[in-house]
Amino acid sequence: MYDFPLIFRFPRPTTSRTPMALTREQIESIAALARLELSAAELPVYQASLSSILEFVGALERVDTANVTPMAHPLPGLSQRLRPDEVTEADHHAEYQRNAPQTLAGLYLVPRVIE
């Protein structure tokens, strides 16, 4: 099948107010997964940026939302205007498939590329 590298797992946010800092090794691992080549000067910048993002997410997770009512629209009393769901074009499926080298039951057949 596929040989995927081990996925990096972010540390779970804690309930304390301590900053959630990523280590240099974690930043290097994230960069490798993203196929980024970071210089030694860029590592601290990415470390600070990603750590602050994780701290912000942690702060959002600590917010008490027990008494917050879910809303469908940010402005009460307004609704989103949607166009009617109606067919506006004819079905050209058969016409398009006439140019295909192989079809079966209305589907395009293509060579297998993954074993």
Residue, then its C-alpha position, 0 to 999 in steps of 0.5 A: m500500500y502506501d508508505f506514509p511518514l509518521i504524522f506529527r501530533f501537536p501537543r494537546p492544549t492545557t487548561s493552565r495559562t502557560p504558553m504552548a511553545l513548540t520545540r526546534e525539533q517539532i518545527e523541523s518535523i513540521a517543515a519536513l512534512a510540508r517539504l519546506e527548507l528552513s534556514a537556521a535563521e528562519l527556525p526561530v521565526y517559525q517557532a514563535s509564529l506557530s507557537s503563538i497560533l497554538e496558544f491562540v487556539g488554546a485560548l479559544e478552547r478555554v472560552d466557556t461557550a456553555n451558555v452561547t446559543p448557536m446561530a445560523h447567521p452573524l446578523p440576527g433577523l437576516s437570511q442569506r439570499l439563495r438562488p432557486d435550485e433549478v436545472t438551467e442546462a440540458d444534460h450533455h453527458a452522452e455527447y461528452q462521452r462519445n469522445a472518451p476512449q472507454t466508458l462503462a455504465g456512464l463512467y469514464l474508464v481510465p488506466r489503473v495508476i495505483e496498485 
